[in-house]
Amino acid sequence: MFNFGNLAELMKQFQTIRENVDKAKEELKRENIVVEVGGGMVKVTANGMGEILDIEIDKSLLKEEEYQVLKELIVSAVNEAFERSKEVMTQKISEATGLPANMSKFGGLF
């Protein structure tokens, strides 16, 4: 015979986890991750959700002959900002769900 009390408790736990994940997502949106590359010539700011918020570029890189260097620095900074935001997101979701960090990467939760 199925115990509906256990089902109700499981649903309650799931709802708590969902609320914690939603709260973690809001915190991640407010988290600023700043990455500087090229000795600070390019600075990228992302939030914990991986959204790029700002890019600052040293004016000396805005010359046509510096195009390739600028392009490489921007790609590098954006990629690093994205990786760091994924690390922060994984940690926050892990804390919110009570799952180990390597298990909180499963899609669909966030």
C-alpha positions in Angstrom: 0.0 0.0 0.0 1.3 3.5 -0.9 1.9 5.9 1.9 0.6 9.3 0.8 2.2 11.0 3.8 5.6 10.2 2.3 4.5 11.7 -1.0 3.3 14.8 0.7 6.6 15.2 2.6 8.5 14.6 -0.7 6.4 17.3 -2.4 7.1 19.7 0.5 10.8 19.0 0.2 10.7 19.6 -3.5 8.9 22.9 -3.1 11.5 24.0 -0.5 14.3 23.1 -3.0 12.6 25.0 -5.8 12.2 28.1 -3.6 15.9 27.8 -2.6 16.9 27.5 -6.3 14.8 30.6 -7.2 16.4 32.5 -4.4 19.8 31.4 -5.5 19.1 32.6 -9.1 18.1 36.0 -7.8 21.4 36.2 -5.8 23.3 35.1 -8.9 21.8 37.9 -10.9 23.1 40.4 -8.4 26.6 38.8 -8.2 29.3 40.6 -10.1 32.3 38.7 -11.5 35.0 41.0 -12.9 37.7 39.6 -15.1 40.7 41.6 -16.4 43.0 40.4 -19.1 46.0 41.9 -21.0 47.2 43.6 -17.8 43.8 45.2 -17.3 43.5 46.5 -20.9 40.2 44.6 -21.2 37.8 44.2 -18.3 34.6 42.2 -18.5 31.9 42.2 -15.8 29.4 39.4 -15.7 26.8 38.3 -13.3 26.5 34.9 -11.7 24.1 33.7 -14.4 26.8 34.2 -17.0 25.3 37.4 -18.5 27.8 40.0 -19.6 27.0 43.3 -17.9 29.9 45.5 -19.1 33.1 45.5 -21.1 35.8 48.1 -20.6 38.5 48.5 -23.2 41.7 50.6 -22.9 41.5 53.3 -25.6 45.0 52.4 -26.8 43.5 49.2 -28.2 41.1 51.1 -30.4 43.5 51.5 -33.2 43.1 49.5 -36.4 46.6 47.9 -36.0 45.5 46.6 -32.5 42.3 45.0 -33.8 43.5 41.3 -33.6 44.9 41.9 -30.0 41.7 43.5 -28.9 39.6 40.7 -30.4 41.7 38.0 -28.7 41.6 39.9 -25.3 37.8 40.3 -25.5 37.2 36.6 -26.3 39.6 35.6 -23.5 37.9 37.8 -21.0 34.4 36.8 -21.9 35.3 33.1 -21.8 36.9 33.5 -18.4 34.0 35.5 -17.0 31.6 32.8 -18.3 33.7 30.0 -16.7 33.9 31.9 -13.3 30.1 32.6 -13.4 29.4 28.9 -14.0 31.6 28.0 -10.9 29.7 30.6 -8.8 26.3 29.3 -10.2 27.2 25.7 -9.5 28.2 26.5 -5.9 25.0 28.6 -5.2 22.8 25.9 -6.7 24.6 23.2 -4.7 24.0 25.2 -1.5 20.3 25.8 -2.5 19.6 22.1 -3.3 21.8 20.4 -0.7 23.3 18.4 -3.6 27.1 18.1 -4.1 28.4 20.6 -6.6 29.0 18.0 -9.3 25.4 16.9 -9.1 23.9 20.4 -9.2 25.0 20.8 -12.9 22.0 18.7 -14.0 19.8 20.7 -16.4 16.3 21.8 -15.7 16.8 23.0 -12.2 17.9 26.4 -13.2 
